[in-house]
């Protein structure tokens, strides 16, 4: 599950394994190993991954099913616009 979440989040953010490795100051091989489920990232790296992808560590570990969106600092109107976009995207499926 963790390997799939890392790959999925990386791809959804549009960054390569090399770019993610640079953000985390690790080798590209580390990212590849995590995504191929050969090794697990350390707790410290797990926290950094959560920060980069703006998700909780529980989400990365599969303990949370839902992904949350941080709306801190947005007005109620802006949050309503985001909710409308989400609803529109769900209705397309």
N, C-alpha and C positions, 0 to 999 in steps of 0.2 A: 504494500500500500504506500509506504513512504517513498519508495523509488518512483512509483507512478505519479504521486503528487508533485514531487520535485520536477520531473520531466514536464508534466502538464502545466505547472505554474510557469516554468521557464519558457516554454513555448508560447503560452498565452501572453507573456510579457514581451515576446519577440526577441529574446536574447539567446545567444549561442552558449554552448558549454564553456568556451574560452572566455566569453564576456562574464559569465557567472563566476568562473574561477577567479578572474581578476578582481571582481567585487568582493570576493571572500578571501583573497590572498592565499588560494590553494591552487594545485595543479589542475589542468583540464582532465587529467586521468582520475583525480578524486571525484570530480563531477560525474564522469563516465561510470566509475565504479558505484557511486551512489545510485545512479539511474538504472544501472543493470543489476542492482541488488546484490553486488559482490561484497560490499562493505557498507556500514552505516556511518553517517556523519556523527561527529562527537556532539555532546550536548551543547557546547559552545557554538558549533557550526549550525546546529538545529535552530538555535535562537537567532543567529544571523540570517539564516534562510527565512525564518518567519518574519523578521524585520524587512528584508528585501522584498518579499512577496506580499507584505501587509496582511498576513494571516496569523492565526495562533499556532503555537507548537502542537496543540491538541488537534488542530485541523491537519497539519502535516502528518501526524502520527495516526490519523484515521479515527481519533476519539471523538471528533466533531464531524458531523456530516455536512452541515451548512457552512458556507463561507460567508463571512460578515463583511460589510462595507463600512468603513470609518467615515462618518458624516460630521465629525467634529468641526466646528467653525462654519458650517453651512446653515443658511437660513431655512426656515420651514418650507418656503416656496421652492428653494433649490432641492431640498430633499424630496418634495412632491414631484418635481421634474424627473429626478432619478428614478423614483418609484414608477412613474409613467413609462419611462424607457424600459425598465425591467419588465413591466406588464406587457408592453408591446412586443418585446423579444420573446416572452413566453408564449404569446398568442400566435407567433409565426410558426411554432413547432407543430 
